[in-house]
C-alpha cells in the first residue's frame, strides 16, 4: 500500500458494513502509534470516498498476480 494512502485504507477497512473485526498489521512502534491515532480520530468513508480505495485495490491486486485470487 502506498504510504500516502494508508489513512484511506484504514478508514476503508473499518467502514465496511457487517464486518465485526479487521486485522491491520504493523511492523514498527511508529506504525502502531499512527494506527492508534487513526483509530482515535476514525471517521467512516463517505459514499463518494469508497471509489478510490476500490480502484487502488484492483490496480494493486493486478500487480500482485493470481496467487491471491482473481481480481473482480
mmCIF file as gemmi writes it, N, C-alpha and C atoms, coordinates in Angstrom:
data_model
loop_
_atom_site.group_PDB
_atom_site.id
_atom_site.type_symbol
_atom_site.label_atom_id
_atom_site.label_alt_id
_atom_site.label_comp_id
_atom_site.label_asym_id
_atom_site.label_entity_id
_atom_site.label_seq_id
_atom_site.pdbx_PDB_ins_code
_atom_site.Cartn_x
_atom_site.Cartn_y
_atom_site.Cartn_z
_atom_site.occupancy
_atom_site.B_iso_or_equiv
_atom_site.pdbx_formal_charge
_atom_site.auth_seq_id
_atom_site.auth_asym_id
_atom_site.pdbx_PDB_model_num
ATOM 1 N N . UNK Axp A 1 ? 0.845 -1.167 0 1 0 ? 1 A 1
ATOM 2 C CA . UNK Axp A 1 ? 0 0 0 1 0 ? 1 A 1
ATOM 3 C C . UNK Axp A 1 ? 0.895 1.237 0 1 0 ? 1 A 1
ATOM 4 N N . UNK Axp A 2 ? 0.655 2.16 -0.923 1 0 ? 2 A 1
ATOM 5 C CA . UNK Axp A 2 ? 1.417 3.417 -0.9 1 0 ? 2 A 1
ATOM 6 C C . UNK Axp A 2 ? 1.192 4.16 0.421 1 0 ? 2 A 1
ATOM 7 N N . UNK Axp A 3 ? 2.269 4.666 0.994 1 0 ? 3 A 1
ATOM 8 C CA . UNK Axp A 3 ? 2.17 5.315 2.308 1 0 ? 3 A 1
ATOM 9 C C . UNK Axp A 3 ? 1.188 6.483 2.331 1 0 ? 3 A 1
ATOM 10 N N . UNK Axp A 4 ? 1.041 7.171 1.202 1 0 ? 4 A 1
ATOM 11 C CA . UNK Axp A 4 ? 0.119 8.308 1.188 1 0 ? 4 A 1
ATOM 12 C C . UNK Axp A 4 ? -1.345 7.862 1.14 1 0 ? 4 A 1
ATOM 13 N N . UNK Axp A 5 ? -1.599 6.571 1.069 1 0 ? 5 A 1
ATOM 14 C CA . UNK Axp A 5 ? -2.963 6.037 1.033 1 0 ? 5 A 1
ATOM 15 C C . UNK Axp A 5 ? -3.305 5.225 2.275 1 0 ? 5 A 1
ATOM 16 N N . UNK Axp A 6 ? -2.42 5.182 3.272 1 0 ? 6 A 1
ATOM 17 C CA . UNK Axp A 6 ? -2.679 4.386 4.462 1 0 ? 6 A 1
ATOM 18 C C . UNK Axp A 6 ? -3.897 4.878 5.247 1 0 ? 6 A 1
ATOM 19 N N . UNK Axp A 7 ? -4.088 6.19 5.327 1 0 ? 7 A 1
ATOM 20 C CA . UNK Axp A 7 ? -5.245 6.713 6.062 1 0 ? 7 A 1
ATOM 21 C C . UNK Axp A 7 ? -6.558 6.249 5.444 1 0 ? 7 A 1
ATOM 22 N N . UNK Axp A 8 ? -6.663 6.372 4.126 1 0 ? 8 A 1
ATOM 23 C CA . UNK Axp A 8 ? -7.907 5.978 3.459 1 0 ? 8 A 1
ATOM 24 C C . UNK Axp A 8 ? -8.077 4.458 3.51 1 0 ? 8 A 1
ATOM 25 N N . UNK Axp A 9 ? -6.988 3.7 3.452 1 0 ? 9 A 1
ATOM 26 C CA . UNK Axp A 9 ? -7.083 2.241 3.547 1 0 ? 9 A 1
ATOM 27 C C . UNK Axp A 9 ? -7.586 1.824 4.928 1 0 ? 9 A 1
ATOM 28 N N . UNK Axp A 10 ? -7.083 2.457 5.955 1 0 ? 10 A 1
ATOM 29 C CA . UNK Axp A 10 ? -7.518 2.182 7.332 1 0 ? 10 A 1
ATOM 30 C C . UNK Axp A 10 ? -9.001 2.492 7.47 1 0 ? 10 A 1
ATOM 31 N N . UNK Axp A 11 ? -9.401 3.65 6.995 1 0 ? 11 A 1
ATOM 32 C CA . UNK Axp A 11 ? -10.807 4.046 7.08 1 0 ? 11 A 1
ATOM 33 C C . UNK Axp A 11 ? -11.698 3.127 6.259 1 0 ? 11 A 1
ATOM 34 N N . UNK Axp A 12 ? -11.21 2.686 5.099 1 0 ? 12 A 1
ATOM 35 C CA . UNK Axp A 12 ? -11.976 1.772 4.254 1 0 ? 12 A 1
ATOM 36 C C . UNK Axp A 12 ? -12.212 0.448 4.988 1 0 ? 12 A 1
ATOM 37 N N . UNK Axp A 13 ? -11.143 -0.098 5.557 1 0 ? 13 A 1
ATOM 38 C CA . UNK Axp A 13 ? -11.252 -1.39 6.246 1 0 ? 13 A 1
ATOM 39 C C . UNK Axp A 13 ? -12.261 -1.335 7.384 1 0 ? 13 A 1
ATOM 40 N N . UNK Axp A 14 ? -12.305 -0.224 8.092 1 0 ? 14 A 1
ATOM 41 C CA . UNK Axp A 14 ? -13.218 -0.1 9.225 1 0 ? 14 A 1
ATOM 42 C C . UNK Axp A 14 ? -14.596 0.434 8.836 1 0 ? 14 A 1
ATOM 43 N N . UNK Axp A 15 ? -14.781 0.803 7.591 1 0 ? 15 A 1
ATOM 44 C CA . UNK Axp A 15 ? -16.063 1.355 7.135 1 0 ? 15 A 1
ATOM 45 C C . UNK Axp A 15 ? -16.965 0.318 6.478 1 0 ? 15 A 1
ATOM 46 N N . UNK Axp A 16 ? -16.463 -0.889 6.269 1 0 ? 16 A 1
ATOM 47 C CA . UNK Axp A 16 ? -17.248 -1.908 5.586 1 0 ? 16 A 1
ATOM 48 C C . UNK Axp A 16 ? -18.398 -2.371 6.484 1 0 ? 16 A 1
ATOM 49 N N . UNK Axp A 17 ? -19.618 -2.412 5.939 1 0 ? 17 A 1
ATOM 50 C CA . UNK Axp A 17 ? -20.75 -2.884 6.743 1 0 ? 17 A 1
ATOM 51 C C . UNK Axp A 17 ? -20.645 -4.39 7.007 1 0 ? 17 A 1
ATOM 52 N N . UNK Axp A 18 ? -21.205 -4.816 8.118 1 0 ? 18 A 1
ATOM 53 C CA . UNK Axp A 18 ? -21.259 -6.233 8.501 1 0 ? 18 A 1
ATOM 54 C C . UNK Axp A 18 ? -19.892 -6.851 8.781 1 0 ? 18 A 1
ATOM 55 N N . UNK Axp A 19 ? -18.885 -6.026 9.044 1 0 ? 19 A 1
ATOM 56 C CA . UNK Axp A 19 ? -17.558 -6.524 9.41 1 0 ? 19 A 1
ATOM 57 C C . UNK Axp A 19 ? -17.403 -6.35 10.917 1 0 ? 19 A 1
ATOM 58 N N . UNK Axp A 20 ? -17.13 -7.451 11.619 1 0 ? 20 A 1
ATOM 59 C CA . UNK Axp A 20 ? -17.004 -7.401 13.072 1 0 ? 20 A 1
ATOM 60 C C . UNK Axp A 20 ? -15.563 -7.18 13.524 1 0 ? 20 A 1
ATOM 61 N N . UNK Axp A 21 ? -14.597 -7.533 12.684 1 0 ? 21 A 1
ATOM 62 C CA . UNK Axp A 21 ? -13.197 -7.438 13.081 1 0 ? 21 A 1
ATOM 63 C C . UNK Axp A 21 ? -12.329 -7.217 11.843 1 0 ? 21 A 1
ATOM 64 N N . UNK Axp A 22 ? -11.348 -6.375 11.963 1 0 ? 22 A 1
ATOM 65 C CA . UNK Axp A 22 ? -10.386 -6.142 10.887 1 0 ? 22 A 1
ATOM 66 C C . UNK Axp A 22 ? -8.988 -6.263 11.468 1 0 ? 22 A 1
ATOM 67 N N . UNK Axp A 23 ? -8.138 -7.056 10.834 1 0 ? 23 A 1
ATOM 68 C CA . UNK Axp A 23 ? -6.748 -7.205 11.267 1 0 ? 23 A 1
ATOM 69 C C . UNK Axp A 23 ? -5.898 -6.257 10.436 1 0 ? 23 A 1
ATOM 70 N N . UNK Axp A 24 ? -5.28 -5.309 11.1 1 0 ? 24 A 1
ATOM 71 C CA . UNK Axp A 24 ? -4.437 -4.322 10.43 1 0 ? 24 A 1
ATOM 72 C C . UNK Axp A 24 ? -3.024 -4.512 10.958 1 0 ? 24 A 1
ATOM 73 N N . UNK Axp A 25 ? -2.128 -4.981 10.103 1 0 ? 25 A 1
ATOM 74 C CA . UNK Axp A 25 ? -0.773 -5.314 10.515 1 0 ? 25 A 1
ATOM 75 C C . UNK Axp A 25 ? 0.105 -4.083 10.728 1 0 ? 25 A 1
ATOM 76 N N . UNK Axp A 26 ? 1.058 -4.255 11.624 1 0 ? 26 A 1
ATOM 77 C CA . UNK Axp A 26 ? 2.025 -3.205 11.919 1 0 ? 26 A 1
ATOM 78 C C . UNK Axp A 26 ? 3.381 -3.854 12.137 1 0 ? 26 A 1
ATOM 79 N N . UNK Axp A 27 ? 4.422 -3.211 11.647 1 0 ? 27 A 1
ATOM 80 C CA . UNK Axp A 27 ? 5.768 -3.767 11.773 1 0 ? 27 A 1
ATOM 81 C C . UNK Axp A 27 ? 6.646 -2.981 12.745 1 0 ? 27 A 1
ATOM 82 N N . UNK Axp A 28 ? 6.26 -1.746 13.055 1 0 ? 28 A 1
ATOM 83 C CA . UNK Axp A 28 ? 7.103 -0.909 13.913 1 0 ? 28 A 1
ATOM 84 C C . UNK Axp A 28 ? 6.249 -0.208 14.97 1 0 ? 28 A 1
ATOM 85 N N . UNK Axp A 29 ? 6.924 0.301 15.979 1 0 ? 29 A 1
ATOM 86 C CA . UNK Axp A 29 ? 6.243 1.072 17.019 1 0 ? 29 A 1
ATOM 87 C C . UNK Axp A 29 ? 5.617 2.333 16.416 1 0 ? 29 A 1
ATOM 88 N N . UNK Axp A 30 ? 6.288 2.93 15.453 1 0 ? 30 A 1
ATOM 89 C CA . UNK Axp A 30 ? 5.759 4.124 14.788 1 0 ? 30 A 1
ATOM 90 C C . UNK Axp A 30 ? 4.433 3.807 14.082 1 0 ? 30 A 1
ATOM 91 N N . UNK Axp A 31 ? 4.372 2.66 13.389 1 0 ? 31 A 1
ATOM 92 C CA . UNK Axp A 31 ? 3.124 2.267 12.727 1 0 ? 31 A 1
ATOM 93 C C . UNK Axp A 31 ? 2.014 2.035 13.742 1 0 ? 31 A 1
ATOM 94 N N . UNK Axp A 32 ? 2.353 1.462 14.886 1 0 ? 32 A 1
ATOM 95 C CA . UNK Axp A 32 ? 1.37 1.276 15.953 1 0 ? 32 A 1
ATOM 96 C C . UNK Axp A 32 ? 0.819 2.625 16.403 1 0 ? 32 A 1
ATOM 97 N N . UNK Axp A 33 ? 1.691 3.578 16.628 1 0 ? 33 A 1
ATOM 98 C CA . UNK Axp A 33 ? 1.267 4.908 17.071 1 0 ? 33 A 1
ATOM 99 C C . UNK Axp A 33 ? 0.393 5.585 16.008 1 0 ? 33 A 1
ATOM 100 N N . UNK Axp A 34 ? 0.767 5.441 14.747 1 0 ? 34 A 1
ATOM 101 C CA . UNK Axp A 34 ? -0.031 6.024 13.668 1 0 ? 34 A 1
ATOM 102 C C . UNK Axp A 34 ? -1.423 5.393 13.616 1 0 ? 34 A 1
ATOM 103 N N . UNK Axp A 35 ? -1.5 4.068 13.772 1 0 ? 35 A 1
ATOM 104 C CA . UNK Axp A 35 ? -2.793 3.403 13.734 1 0 ? 35 A 1
ATOM 105 C C . UNK Axp A 35 ? -3.643 3.708 14.957 1 0 ? 35 A 1
ATOM 106 N N . UNK Axp A 36 ? -3.019 3.888 16.092 1 0 ? 36 A 1
ATOM 107 C CA . UNK Axp A 36 ? -3.772 4.319 17.279 1 0 ? 36 A 1
ATOM 108 C C . UNK Axp A 36 ? -4.398 5.695 17.036 1 0 ? 36 A 1
ATOM 109 N N . UNK Axp A 37 ? -3.623 6.578 16.426 1 0 ? 37 A 1
ATOM 110 C CA . UNK Axp A 37 ? -4.153 7.9 16.092 1 0 ? 37 A 1
ATOM 111 C C . UNK Axp A 37 ? -5.306 7.78 15.105 1 0 ? 37 A 1
ATOM 112 N N . UNK Axp A 38 ? -5.139 6.943 14.08 1 0 ? 38 A 1
ATOM 113 C CA . UNK Axp A 38 ? -6.21 6.744 13.099 1 0 ? 38 A 1
ATOM 114 C C . UNK Axp A 38 ? -7.474 6.211 13.771 1 0 ? 38 A 1
ATOM 115 N N . UNK Axp A 39 ? -7.312 5.276 14.703 1 0 ? 39 A 1
ATOM 116 C CA . UNK Axp A 39 ? -8.469 4.704 15.397 1 0 ? 39 A 1
ATOM 117 C C . UNK Axp A 39 ? -9.159 5.748 16.268 1 0 ? 39 A 1
ATOM 118 N N . UNK Axp A 40 ? -8.381 6.565 16.951 1 0 ? 40 A 1
ATOM 119 C CA . UNK Axp A 40 ? -8.961 7.58 17.84 1 0 ? 40 A 1
ATOM 120 C C . UNK Axp A 40 ? -9.68 8.678 17.071 1 0 ? 40 A 1
ATOM 121 N N . UNK Axp A 41 ? -9.253 8.942 15.847 1 0 ? 41 A 1
ATOM 122 C CA . UNK Axp A 41 ? -9.86 10.012 15.046 1 0 ? 41 A 1
ATOM 123 C C . UNK Axp A 41 ? -10.685 9.452 13.894 1 0 ? 41 A 1
ATOM 124 N N . UNK Axp A 42 ? -11.065 8.173 13.99 1 0 ? 42 A 1
ATOM 125 C CA . UNK Axp A 42 ? -11.754 7.476 12.905 1 0 ? 42 A 1
ATOM 126 C C . UNK Axp A 42 ? -13.049 8.163 12.49 1 0 ? 42 A 1
ATOM 127 N N . UNK Axp A 43 ? -13.209 8.264 11.182 1 0 ? 43 A 1
ATOM 128 C CA . UNK Axp A 43 ? -14.464 8.701 10.569 1 0 ? 43 A 1
ATOM 129 C C . UNK Axp A 43 ? -14.697 7.783 9.376 1 0 ? 43 A 1
ATOM 130 N N . UNK Axp A 44 ? -15.877 7.194 9.298 1 0 ? 44 A 1
ATOM 131 C CA . UNK Axp A 44 ? -16.193 6.287 8.2 1 0 ? 44 A 1
ATOM 132 C C . UNK Axp A 44 ? -16.084 7.018 6.862 1 0 ? 44 A 1
ATOM 133 N N . UNK Axp A 45 ? -15.737 6.262 5.823 1 0 ? 45 A 1
ATOM 134 C CA . UNK Axp A 45 ? -15.682 6.844 4.491 1 0 ? 45 A 1
ATOM 135 C C . UNK Axp A 45 ? -17.086 7.225 4.029 1 0 ? 45 A 1
ATOM 136 N N . UNK Axp A 46 ? -17.162 8.32 3.336 1 0 ? 46 A 1
ATOM 137 C CA . UNK Axp A 46 ? -18.427 8.702 2.712 1 0 ? 46 A 1
ATOM 138 C C . UNK Axp A 46 ? -18.622 7.847 1.462 1 0 ? 46 A 1
ATOM 139 N N . UNK Axp A 47 ? -19.824 7.843 0.915 1 0 ? 47 A 1
ATOM 140 C CA . UNK Axp A 47 ? -20.088 7.074 -0.305 1 0 ? 47 A 1
ATOM 141 C C . UNK Axp A 47 ? -19.139 7.485 -1.433 1 0 ? 47 A 1
ATOM 142 N N . UNK Axp A 48 ? -18.885 8.782 -1.562 1 0 ? 48 A 1
ATOM 143 C CA . UNK Axp A 48 ? -18.016 9.253 -2.652 1 0 ? 48 A 1
ATOM 144 C C . UNK Axp A 48 ? -16.555 8.854 -2.447 1 0 ? 48 A 1
ATOM 145 N N . UNK Axp A 49 ? -16.143 8.629 -1.212 1 0 ? 49 A 1
ATOM 146 C CA . UNK Axp A 49 ? -14.756 8.253 -0.939 1 0 ? 49 A 1
ATOM 147 C C . UNK Axp A 49 ? -14.482 6.77 -1.183 1 0 ? 49 A 1
ATOM 148 N N . UNK Axp A 50 ? -15.505 5.937 -1.303 1 0 ? 50 A 1
ATOM 149 C CA . UNK Axp A 50 ? -15.317 4.49 -1.468 1 0 ? 50 A 1
ATOM 150 C C . UNK Axp A 50 ? -14.674 4.116 -2.796 1 0 ? 50 A 1
ATOM 151 N N . UNK Axp A 51 ? -14.822 4.916 -3.827 1 0 ? 51 A 1
ATOM 152 C CA . UNK Axp A 51 ? -14.309 4.537 -5.142 1 0 ? 51 A 1
ATOM 153 C C . UNK Axp A 51 ? -12.778 4.534 -5.195 1 0 ? 51 A 1
ATOM 154 N N . UNK Axp A 52 ? -12.117 5.431 -4.484 1 0 ? 52 A 1
ATOM 155 C CA . UNK Axp A 52 ? -10.652 5.498 -4.539 1 0 ? 52 A 1
ATOM 156 C C . UNK Axp A 52 ? -9.989 4.223 -4.028 1 0 ? 52 A 1
ATOM 157 N N . UNK Axp A 53 ? -10.311 3.729 -2.822 1 0 ? 53 A 1
ATOM 158 C CA . UNK Axp A 53 ? -9.634 2.508 -2.375 1 0 ? 53 A 1
ATOM 159 C C . UNK Axp A 53 ? -10 1.287 -3.21 1 0 ? 53 A 1
ATOM 160 N N . UNK Axp A 54 ? -11.216 1.224 -3.733 1 0 ? 54 A 1
ATOM 161 C CA . UNK Axp A 54 ? -11.582 0.102 -4.599 1 0 ? 54 A 1
ATOM 162 C C . UNK Axp A 54 ? -10.742 0.102 -5.87 1 0 ? 54 A 1
ATOM 163 N N . UNK Axp A 55 ? -10.58 1.261 -6.477 1 0 ? 55 A 1
ATOM 164 C CA . UNK Axp A 55 ? -9.785 1.381 -7.692 1 0 ? 55 A 1
ATOM 165 C C . UNK Axp A 55 ? -8.322 1.044 -7.417 1 0 ? 55 A 1
ATOM 166 N N . UNK Axp A 56 ? -7.777 1.588 -6.339 1 0 ? 56 A 1
ATOM 167 C CA . UNK Axp A 56 ? -6.39 1.32 -5.975 1 0 ? 56 A 1
ATOM 168 C C . UNK Axp A 56 ? -6.191 -0.16 -5.663 1 0 ? 56 A 1
ATOM 169 N N . UNK Axp A 57 ? -7.14 -0.774 -4.954 1 0 ? 57 A 1
ATOM 170 C CA . UNK Axp A 57 ? -7.041 -2.194 -4.626 1 0 ? 57 A 1
ATOM 171 C C . UNK Axp A 57 ? -7.016 -3.07 -5.86 1 0 ? 57 A 1
ATOM 172 N N . UNK Axp A 58 ? -7.857 -2.756 -6.823 1 0 ? 58 A 1
ATOM 173 C CA . UNK Axp A 58 ? -7.869 -3.535 -8.064 1 0 ? 58 A 1
ATOM 174 C C . UNK Axp A 58 ? -6.546 -3.391 -8.815 1 0 ? 58 A 1
ATOM 175 N N . UNK Axp A 59 ? -6.022 -2.178 -8.838 1 0 ? 59 A 1
ATOM 176 C CA . UNK Axp A 59 ? -4.744 -1.937 -9.511 1 0 ? 59 A 1
ATOM 177 C C . UNK Axp A 59 ? -3.622 -2.716 -8.825 1 0 ? 59 A 1
ATOM 178 N N . UNK Axp A 60 ? -3.562 -2.661 -7.501 1 0 ? 60 A 1
ATOM 179 C CA . UNK Axp A 60 ? -2.512 -3.359 -6.763 1 0 ? 60 A 1
ATOM 180 C C . UNK Axp A 60 ? -2.663 -4.875 -6.889 1 0 ? 60 A 1
ATOM 181 N N . UNK Axp A 61 ? -3.892 -5.385 -6.829 1 0 ? 61 A 1
ATOM 182 C CA . UNK Axp A 61 ? -4.121 -6.828 -6.948 1 0 ? 61 A 1
ATOM 183 C C . UNK Axp A 61 ? -3.663 -7.326 -8.316 1 0 ? 61 A 1
ATOM 184 N N . UNK Axp A 62 ? -3.881 -6.539 -9.347 1 0 ? 62 A 1
ATOM 185 C CA . UNK Axp A 62 ? -3.424 -6.911 -10.675 1 0 ? 62 A 1
ATOM 186 C C . UNK Axp A 62 ? -1.908 -7.017 -10.749 1 0 ? 62 A 1
ATOM 187 N N . UNK Axp A 63 ? -1.213 -6.181 -9.987 1 0 ? 63 A 1
ATOM 188 C CA . UNK Axp A 63 ? 0.251 -6.212 -9.965 1 0 ? 63 A 1
ATOM 189 C C . UNK Axp A 63 ? 0.783 -7.39 -9.151 1 0 ? 63 A 1
ATOM 190 N N . UNK Axp A 64 ? 0.029 -7.831 -8.138 1 0 ? 64 A 1
ATOM 191 C CA . UNK Axp A 64 ? 0.487 -8.906 -7.27 1 0 ? 64 A 1
ATOM 192 C C . UNK Axp A 64 ? 0.411 -10.267 -7.941 1 0 ? 64 A 1
ATOM 193 N N . UNK Axp A 65 ? -0.483 -10.412 -8.897 1 0 ? 65 A 1
ATOM 194 C CA . UNK Axp A 65 ? -0.592 -11.684 -9.603 1 0 ? 65 A 1
ATOM 195 C C . UNK Axp A 65 ? -1.712 -12.558 -9.086 1 0 ? 65 A 1
ATOM 196 N N . UNK Axp A 66 ? -1.847 -13.702 -9.711 1 0 ? 66 A 1
ATOM 197 C CA . UNK Axp A 66 ? -3.002 -14.56 -9.463 1 0 ? 66 A 1
ATOM 198 C C . UNK Axp A 66 ? -2.919 -15.388 -8.189 1 0 ? 66 A 1
ATOM 199 N N . UNK Axp A 67 ? -1.795 -15.44 -7.505 1 0 ? 67 A 1
ATOM 200 C CA . UNK Axp A 67 ? -1.692 -16.273 -6.3 1 0 ? 67 A 1
ATOM 201 C C . UNK Axp A 67 ? -2.626 -15.806 -5.193 1 0 ? 67 A 1
ATOM 202 N N . UNK Axp A 68 ? -3.128 -14.576 -5.267 1 0 ? 68 A 1
ATOM 203 C CA . UNK Axp A 68 ? -4.075 -14.078 -4.272 1 0 ? 68 A 1
ATOM 204 C C . UNK Axp A 68 ? -5.528 -14.185 -4.741 1 0 ? 68 A 1
ATOM 205 N N . UNK Axp A 69 ? -5.748 -14.788 -5.879 1 0 ? 69 A 1
ATOM 206 C CA . UNK Axp A 69 ? -7.095 -14.965 -6.402 1 0 ? 69 A 1
ATOM 207 C C . UNK Axp A 69 ? -7.393 -13.966 -7.507 1 0 ? 69 A 1
ATOM 208 N N . UNK Axp A 70 ? -8.521 -14.169 -8.168 1 0 ? 70 A 1
ATOM 209 C CA . UNK Axp A 70 ? -8.867 -13.296 -9.294 1 0 ? 70 A 1
ATOM 210 C C . UNK Axp A 70 ? -9.236 -11.889 -8.849 1 0 ? 70 A 1
ATOM 211 N N . UNK Axp A 71 ? -8.955 -10.924 -9.697 1 0 ? 71 A 1
ATOM 212 C CA . UNK Axp A 71 ? -9.335 -9.539 -9.456 1 0 ? 71 A 1
ATOM 213 C C . UNK Axp A 71 ? -10.719 -9.348 -10.074 1 0 ? 71 A 1
ATOM 214 N N . UNK Axp A 72 ? -11.671 -8.961 -9.247 1 0 ? 72 A 1
ATOM 215 C CA . UNK Axp A 72 ? -13.052 -8.762 -9.757 1 0 ? 72 A 1
ATOM 216 C C . UNK Axp A 72 ? -13.427 -7.309 -9.746 1 0 ? 72 A 1
